[in-house]
């Protein structure tokens, strides 16, 4: 649960089919509102890396998103897409 105007840390663990943490290339983060409209897009860099396969982004919840938002980390591994999605519920008060 997050509040409008609050900062939330979005995190991802990218794993291979074998379950090992991997570092994909060209990592991006997209934010979608509850109508599945893209509202933000960010390129993820080495500054957002925690460890092998683990990345984060600190996102400020805007006032124009209601109920929840969906975040999607996407990259390329072995020239194929790899992605993970999550949902963050929003509370006004």
N, CA, C and O atoms as a GROMACS GRO file, in nm:
protein
  372
    1UNK      N    1   0.085  -0.118   0.000
    1UNK     CA    2   0.000   0.000   0.000
    1UNK      C    3   0.089   0.123   0.000
    1UNK      O    4   0.188   0.130   0.073
    2UNK      N    5   0.054   0.220  -0.082
    2UNK     CA    6   0.129   0.345  -0.091
    2UNK      C    7   0.031   0.461  -0.087
    2UNK      O    8  -0.088   0.445  -0.118
    3UNK      N    9   0.081   0.577  -0.050
    3UNK     CA   10   0.001   0.698  -0.048
    3UNK      C   11   0.037   0.786  -0.166
    3UNK      O   12   0.151   0.784  -0.213
    4UNK      N   13  -0.060   0.863  -0.216
    4UNK     CA   14  -0.034   0.961  -0.320
    4UNK      C   15   0.072   1.057  -0.268
    4UNK      O   16   0.062   1.106  -0.156
    5UNK      N   17   0.173   1.085  -0.350
    5UNK     CA   18   0.281   1.175  -0.311
    5UNK      C   19   0.394   1.108  -0.236
    5UNK      O   20   0.497   1.171  -0.212
    6UNK      N   21   0.378   0.983  -0.199
    6UNK     CA   22   0.481   0.910  -0.126
    6UNK      C   23   0.580   0.848  -0.225
    6UNK      O   24   0.548   0.828  -0.342
    7UNK      N   25   0.699   0.818  -0.178
    7UNK     CA   26   0.799   0.749  -0.259
    7UNK      C   27   0.796   0.601  -0.225
    7UNK      O   28   0.803   0.563  -0.108
    8UNK      N   29   0.786   0.518  -0.327
    8UNK     CA   30   0.790   0.373  -0.308
    8UNK      C   31   0.911   0.318  -0.382
    8UNK      O   32   0.947   0.368  -0.489
    9UNK      N   33   0.973   0.218  -0.326
    9UNK     CA   34   1.088   0.153  -0.391
    9UNK      C   35   1.037   0.031  -0.467
    9UNK      O   36   0.989  -0.065  -0.406
   10UNK      N   37   1.048   0.036  -0.598
   10UNK     CA   38   1.009  -0.075  -0.684
   10UNK      C   39   1.134  -0.160  -0.707
   10UNK      O   40   1.241  -0.107  -0.737
   11UNK      N   41   1.120  -0.292  -0.693
   11UNK     CA   42   1.236  -0.380  -0.705
   11UNK      C   43   1.204  -0.498  -0.795
   11UNK      O   44   1.088  -0.539  -0.810
   12UNK      N   45   1.309  -0.552  -0.855
   12UNK     CA   46   1.295  -0.670  -0.940
   12UNK      C   47   1.415  -0.761  -0.920
   12UNK      O   48   1.526  -0.715  -0.891
   13UNK      N   49   1.392  -0.891  -0.934
   13UNK     CA   50   1.496  -0.992  -0.938
   13UNK      C   51   1.483  -1.064  -1.071
   13UNK      O   52   1.387  -1.139  -1.092
   14UNK      N   53   1.577  -1.042  -1.163
   14UNK     CA   54   1.575  -1.111  -1.291
   14UNK      C   55   1.644  -1.246  -1.276
   14UNK      O   56   1.756  -1.254  -1.226
   15UNK      N   57   1.575  -1.353  -1.319
   15UNK     CA   58   1.631  -1.488  -1.307
   15UNK      C   59   1.624  -1.562  -1.439
   15UNK      O   60   1.536  -1.539  -1.522
   16UNK      N   61   1.721  -1.652  -1.457
   16UNK     CA   62   1.723  -1.740  -1.575
   16UNK      C   63   1.619  -1.850  -1.555
   16UNK      O   64   1.559  -1.862  -1.449
   17UNK      N   65   1.600  -1.930  -1.658
   17UNK     CA   66   1.508  -2.045  -1.647
   17UNK      C   67   1.554  -2.142  -1.539
   17UNK      O   68   1.473  -2.215  -1.482
   18UNK      N   69   1.683  -2.143  -1.513
   18UNK     CA   70   1.738  -2.232  -1.412
   18UNK      C   71   1.728  -2.174  -1.271
   18UNK      O   72   1.762  -2.241  -1.174
   19UNK      N   73   1.683  -2.051  -1.260
   19UNK     CA   74   1.665  -1.989  -1.129
   19UNK      C   75   1.782  -1.906  -1.081
   19UNK      O   76   1.783  -1.860  -0.966
   20UNK      N   77   1.882  -1.884  -1.167
   20UNK     CA   78   1.999  -1.804  -1.129
   20UNK      C   79   1.974  -1.657  -1.159
   20UNK      O   80   1.915  -1.623  -1.262
   21UNK      N   81   2.018  -1.569  -1.070
   21UNK     CA   82   2.007  -1.426  -1.094
   21UNK      C   83   2.095  -1.388  -1.213
   21UNK      O   84   2.210  -1.431  -1.222
   22UNK      N   85   2.040  -1.306  -1.303
   22UNK     CA   86   2.111  -1.265  -1.425
   22UNK      C   87   2.097  -1.114  -1.445
   22UNK      O   88   2.003  -1.052  -1.395
   23UNK      N   89   2.191  -1.057  -1.517
   23UNK     CA   90   2.186  -0.915  -1.552
   23UNK      C   91   2.146  -0.901  -1.698
   23UNK      O   92   2.229  -0.921  -1.787
   24UNK      N   93   2.022  -0.865  -1.724
   24UNK     CA   94   1.982  -0.841  -1.863
   24UNK      C   95   2.041  -0.709  -1.913
   24UNK      O   96   2.092  -0.630  -1.835
   25UNK      N   97   2.033  -0.687  -2.042
   25UNK     CA   98   2.074  -0.559  -2.099
   25UNK      C   99   1.950  -0.475  -2.126
   25UNK      O  100   1.838  -0.524  -2.125
   26UNK      N  101   1.974  -0.346  -2.150
   26UNK     CA  102   1.867  -0.253  -2.190
   26UNK      C  103   1.745  -0.261  -2.098
   26UNK      O  104   1.633  -0.283  -2.144
   27UNK      N  105   1.767  -0.242  -1.969
   27UNK     CA  106   1.659  -0.253  -1.871
   27UNK      C  107   1.580  -0.122  -1.865
   27UNK      O  108   1.637  -0.013  -1.860
   28UNK      N  109   1.448  -0.136  -1.866
   28UNK     CA  110   1.360  -0.020  -1.852
   28UNK      C  111   1.250  -0.052  -1.752
   28UNK      O  112   1.223  -0.167  -1.719
   29UNK      N  113   1.188   0.054  -1.706
   29UNK     CA  114   1.075   0.043  -1.614
   29UNK      C  115   0.960   0.123  -1.673
   29UNK      O  116   0.978   0.238  -1.711
   30UNK      N  117   0.843   0.061  -1.680
   30UNK     CA  118   0.723   0.132  -1.726
   30UNK      C  119   0.619   0.127  -1.614
   30UNK      O  120   0.607   0.028  -1.541
   31UNK      N  121   0.546   0.237  -1.603
   31UNK     CA  122   0.438   0.248  -1.505
   31UNK      C  123   0.307   0.260  -1.581
   31UNK      O  124   0.297   0.338  -1.675
   32UNK      N  125   0.207   0.182  -1.540
   32UNK     CA  126   0.075   0.184  -1.601
   32UNK      C  127  -0.028   0.218  -1.495
   32UNK      O  128  -0.018   0.174  -1.380
   33UNK      N  129  -0.130   0.297  -1.534
   33UNK     CA  130  -0.238   0.326  -1.440
   33UNK      C  131  -0.336   0.209  -1.438
   33UNK      O  132  -0.314   0.108  -1.506
   34UNK      N  133  -0.443   0.222  -1.361
   34UNK     CA  134  -0.537   0.110  -1.346
   34UNK      C  135  -0.618   0.082  -1.473
   34UNK      O  136  -0.687  -0.019  -1.481
   35UNK      N  137  -0.609   0.170  -1.574
   35UNK     CA  138  -0.672   0.145  -1.703
   35UNK      C  139  -0.570   0.088  -1.803
   35UNK      O  140  -0.600   0.075  -1.922
   36UNK      N  141  -0.453   0.055  -1.755
   36UNK     CA  142  -0.342  -0.002  -1.833
   36UNK      C  143  -0.286   0.095  -1.936
   36UNK      O  144  -0.233   0.054  -2.040
   37UNK      N  145  -0.298   0.225  -1.907
   37UNK     CA  146  -0.234   0.328  -1.989
   37UNK      C  147  -0.095   0.354  -1.935
   37UNK      O  148  -0.077   0.370  -1.814
   38UNK      N  149   0.004   0.358  -2.022
   38UNK     CA  150   0.140   0.390  -1.978
   38UNK      C  151   0.147   0.536  -1.934
   38UNK      O  152   0.109   0.626  -2.009
   39UNK      N  153   0.195   0.558  -1.811
   39UNK     CA  154   0.202   0.695  -1.759
   39UNK      C  155   0.345   0.741  -1.734
   39UNK      O  156   0.369   0.860  -1.716
   40UNK      N  157   0.439   0.649  -1.734
   40UNK     CA  158   0.579   0.686  -1.711
   40UNK      C  159   0.670   0.576  -1.764
   40UNK      O  160   0.632   0.459  -1.769
   41UNK      N  161   0.791   0.615  -1.804
   41UNK     CA  162   0.890   0.521  -1.853
   41UNK      C  163   1.028   0.571  -1.812
   41UNK      O  164   1.058   0.690  -1.825
   42UNK      N  165   1.112   0.480  -1.762
   42UNK     CA  166   1.243   0.518  -1.711
   42UNK      C  167   1.344   0.413  -1.757
   42UNK      O  168   1.315   0.294  -1.757
   43UNK      N  169   1.462   0.458  -1.796
   43UNK     CA  170   1.572   0.367  -1.827
   43UNK      C  171   1.644   0.334  -1.696
   43UNK      O  172   1.678   0.424  -1.619
   44UNK      N  173   1.667   0.207  -1.671
   44UNK     CA  174   1.735   0.162  -1.549
   44UNK      C  175   1.884   0.150  -1.579
   44UNK      O  176   1.924   0.091  -1.680
   45UNK      N  177   1.967   0.206  -1.491
   45UNK     CA  178   2.112   0.209  -1.512
   45UNK      C  179   2.184   0.133  -1.400
   45UNK      O  180   2.122   0.078  -1.310
   46UNK      N  181   2.315   0.133  -1.408
   46UNK     CA  182   2.398   0.069  -1.303
   46UNK      C  183   2.373   0.134  -1.167
   46UNK      O  184   2.390   0.068  -1.064
   47UNK      N  185   2.334   0.260  -1.164
   47UNK     CA  186   2.305   0.328  -1.037
   47UNK      C  187   2.186   0.265  -0.966
   47UNK      O  188   2.170   0.282  -0.846
   48UNK      N  189   2.101   0.192  -1.041
   48UNK     CA  190   1.983   0.127  -0.984
   48UNK      C  191   2.009  -0.020  -0.951
   48UNK      O  192   1.917  -0.093  -0.914
   49UNK      N  193   2.133  -0.064  -0.964
   49UNK     CA  194   2.166  -0.204  -0.940
   49UNK      C  195   2.201  -0.227  -0.794
   49UNK      O  196   2.284  -0.155  -0.737
   50UNK      N  197   2.138  -0.328  -0.734
   50UNK     CA  198   2.168  -0.366  -0.595
   50UNK      C  199   2.277  -0.474  -0.595
   50UNK      O  200   2.375  -0.464  -0.521
   51UNK      N  201   2.258  -0.574  -0.678
   51UNK     CA  202   2.351  -0.687  -0.692
   51UNK      C  203   2.316  -0.755  -0.824
   51UNK      O  204   2.228  -0.708  -0.896
   52UNK      N  205   2.385  -0.863  -0.856
   52UNK     CA  206   2.356  -0.935  -0.980
   52UNK      C  207   2.207  -0.967  -0.989
   52UNK      O  208   2.151  -1.032  -0.901
   53UNK      N  209   2.144  -0.920  -1.096
   53UNK     CA  210   2.003  -0.950  -1.122
   53UNK      C  211   1.904  -0.872  -1.038
   53UNK      O  212   1.783  -0.888  -1.057
   54UNK      N  213   1.950  -0.789  -0.947
   54UNK     CA  214   1.860  -0.716  -0.856
   54UNK      C  215   1.870  -0.566  -0.883
   54UNK      O  216   1.978  -0.507  -0.876
   55UNK      N  217   1.754  -0.506  -0.914
   55UNK     CA  218   1.748  -0.365  -0.948
   55UNK      C  219   1.632  -0.299  -0.875
   55UNK      O  220   1.538  -0.366  -0.831
   56UNK      N  221   1.640  -0.166  -0.862
   56UNK     CA  222   1.534  -0.091  -0.796
   56UNK      C  223   1.514   0.043  -0.865
   56UNK      O  224   1.597   0.088  -0.944
   57UNK      N  225   1.401   0.106  -0.833
   57UNK     CA  226   1.377   0.243  -0.874
   57UNK      C  227   1.285   0.306  -0.770
   57UNK      O  228   1.184   0.248  -0.734
   58UNK      N  229   1.321   0.426  -0.723
   58UNK     CA  230   1.237   0.499  -0.628
   58UNK      C  231   1.139   0.585  -0.705
   58UNK      O  232   1.179   0.676  -0.778
   59UNK      N  233   1.011   0.556  -0.689
   59UNK     CA  234   0.905   0.620  -0.768
   59UNK      C  235   0.812   0.699  -0.677
   59UNK      O  236   0.766   0.649  -0.575
   60UNK      N  237   0.786   0.824  -0.715
   60UNK     CA  238   0.692   0.908  -0.640
   60UNK      C  239   0.554   0.889  -0.701
   60UNK      O  240   0.534   0.912  -0.820
   61UNK      N  241   0.459   0.846  -0.618
   61UNK     CA  242   0.323   0.818  -0.665
   61UNK      C  243   0.254   0.949  -0.700
   61UNK      O  244   0.232   1.033  -0.612
   62UNK      N  245   0.218   0.969  -0.828
   62UNK     CA  246   0.154   1.094  -0.868
   62UNK      C  247   0.007   1.099  -0.825
   62UNK      O  248  -0.056   0.996  -0.800
   63UNK      N  249  -0.046   1.220  -0.818
   63UNK     CA  250  -0.184   1.241  -0.774
   63UNK      C  251  -0.286   1.196  -0.878
   63UNK      O  252  -0.403   1.174  -0.844
   64UNK      N  253  -0.244   1.182  -1.004
   64UNK     CA  254  -0.342   1.149  -1.108
   64UNK      C  255  -0.359   0.998  -1.130
   64UNK      O  256  -0.428   0.958  -1.223
   65UNK      N  257  -0.298   0.916  -1.047
   65UNK     CA  258  -0.319   0.770  -1.054
   65UNK      C  259  -0.409   0.732  -0.936
   65UNK      O  260  -0.383   0.771  -0.822
   66UNK      N  261  -0.514   0.656  -0.964
   66UNK     CA  262  -0.610   0.619  -0.861
   66UNK      C  263  -0.617   0.468  -0.844
   66UNK      O  264  -0.598   0.393  -0.939
   67UNK      N  265  -0.645   0.425  -0.724
   67UNK     CA  266  -0.662   0.285  -0.685
   67UNK      C  267  -0.533   0.205  -0.681
   67UNK      O  268  -0.496   0.152  -0.576
   68UNK      N  269  -0.464   0.195  -0.795
   68UNK     CA  270  -0.339   0.119  -0.800
   68UNK      C  271  -0.263   0.155  -0.927
   68UNK      O  272  -0.317   0.217  -1.018
   69UNK      N  273  -0.135   0.114  -0.931
   69UNK     CA  274  -0.059   0.121  -1.056
   69UNK      C  275   0.018  -0.009  -1.073
   69UNK      O  276   0.045  -0.081  -0.977
   70UNK      N  277   0.052  -0.036  -1.197
   70UNK     CA  278   0.127  -0.157  -1.232
   70UNK      C  279   0.265  -0.112  -1.278
   70UNK      O  280   0.277  -0.017  -1.356
   71UNK      N  281   0.368  -0.180  -1.231
   71UNK     CA  282   0.503  -0.149  -1.279
   71UNK      C  283   0.558  -0.270  -1.352
   71UNK      O  284   0.529  -0.385  -1.318
   72UNK      N  285   0.639  -0.241  -1.453
   72UNK     CA  286   0.695  -0.347  -1.536
   72UNK      C  287   0.842  -0.320  -1.562
   72UNK      O  288   0.878  -0.221  -1.626
   73UNK      N  289   0.927  -0.408  -1.511
   73UNK     CA  290   1.070  -0.405  -1.543
   73UNK      C  291   1.090  -0.496  -1.664
   73UNK      O  292   1.039  -0.608  -1.666
   74UNK      N  293   1.164  -0.447  -1.763
   74UNK     CA  294   1.185  -0.524  -1.885
   74UNK      C  295   1.331  -0.511  -1.928
   74UNK      O  296   1.392  -0.405  -1.912
   75UNK      N  297   1.386  -0.619  -1.980
   75UNK     CA  298   1.521  -0.619  -2.033
   75UNK      C  299   1.536  -0.725  -2.139
   75UNK      O  300   1.439  -0.787  -2.181
   76UNK      N  301   1.661  -0.745  -2.183
   76UNK     CA  302   1.692  -0.849  -2.281
   76UNK      C  303   1.796  -0.943  -2.222
   76UNK      O  304   1.895  -0.899  -2.164
   77UNK      N  305   1.773  -1.072  -2.237
   77UNK     CA  306   1.869  -1.173  -2.195
   77UNK      C  307   1.879  -1.276  -2.307
   77UNK      O  308   1.778  -1.332  -2.350
   78UNK      N  309   2.001  -1.298  -2.355
   78UNK     CA  310   2.023  -1.387  -2.471
   78UNK      C  311   1.937  -1.340  -2.590
   78UNK      O  312   1.883  -1.422  -2.664
   79UNK      N  313   1.926  -1.209  -2.605
   79UNK     CA  314   1.852  -1.145  -2.713
   79UNK      C  315   1.703  -1.177  -2.712
   79UNK      O  316   1.636  -1.169  -2.816
   80UNK      N  317   1.651  -1.213  -2.596
   80UNK     CA  318   1.507  -1.239  -2.579
   80UNK      C  319   1.456  -1.155  -2.463
   80UNK      O  320   1.529  -1.129  -2.367
   81UNK      N  321   1.329  -1.112  -2.472
   81UNK     CA  322   1.275  -1.028  -2.364
   81UNK      C  323   1.258  -1.106  -2.234
   81UNK      O  324   1.225  -1.224  -2.232
   82UNK      N  325   1.283  -1.034  -2.126
   82UNK     CA  326   1.258  -1.087  -1.992
   82UNK      C  327   1.189  -0.975  -1.915
   82UNK      O  328   1.236  -0.861  -1.918
   83UNK      N  329   1.079  -1.006  -1.848
   83UNK     CA  330   1.009  -0.900  -1.776
   83UNK      C  331   0.945  -0.952  -1.649
   83UNK      O  332   0.923  -1.071  -1.630
   84UNK      N  333   0.916  -0.856  -1.563
   84UNK     CA  334   0.848  -0.884  -1.437
   84UNK      C  335   0.754  -0.769  -1.409
   84UNK      O  336   0.788  -0.653  -1.432
   85UNK      N  337   0.636  -0.801  -1.359
   85UNK     CA  338   0.536  -0.698  -1.327
   85UNK      C  339   0.494  -0.711  -1.182
   85UNK      O  340   0.500  -0.818  -1.122
   86UNK      N  341   0.450  -0.598  -1.129
   86UNK     CA  342   0.395  -0.595  -0.994
   86UNK      C  343   0.288  -0.489  -0.987
   86UNK      O  344   0.273  -0.407  -1.077
   87UNK      N  345   0.212  -0.492  -0.878
   87UNK     CA  346   0.101  -0.399  -0.858
   87UNK      C  347   0.117  -0.333  -0.723
   87UNK      O  348   0.150  -0.398  -0.624
   88UNK      N  349   0.093  -0.202  -0.719
   88UNK     CA  350   0.099  -0.127  -0.594
   88UNK      C  351  -0.037  -0.060  -0.573
   88UNK      O  352  -0.080   0.021  -0.655
   89UNK      N  353  -0.102  -0.094  -0.464
   89UNK     CA  354  -0.229  -0.030  -0.428
   89UNK      C  355  -0.204   0.109  -0.372
   89UNK      O  356  -0.105   0.132  -0.303
   90UNK      N  357  -0.294   0.201  -0.402
   90UNK     CA  358  -0.279   0.340  -0.359
   90UNK      C  359  -0.393   0.379  -0.266
   90UNK      O  360  -0.509   0.343  -0.287
   91UNK      N  361  -0.357   0.451  -0.163
   91UNK     CA  362  -0.454   0.501  -0.067
   91UNK      C  363  -0.437   0.652  -0.057
   91UNK      O  364  -0.324   0.701  -0.052
   92UNK      N  365  -0.547   0.726  -0.055
   92UNK     CA  366  -0.538   0.872  -0.050
   92UNK      C  367  -0.506   0.921   0.090
   92UNK      O  368  -0.423   1.011   0.106
   93UNK      N  369  -0.568   0.866   0.192
   93UNK     CA  370  -0.547   0.919   0.328
   93UNK      C  371  -0.466   0.827   0.414
   93UNK      O  372  -0.440   0.857   0.530
   0.00000   0.00000   0.00000
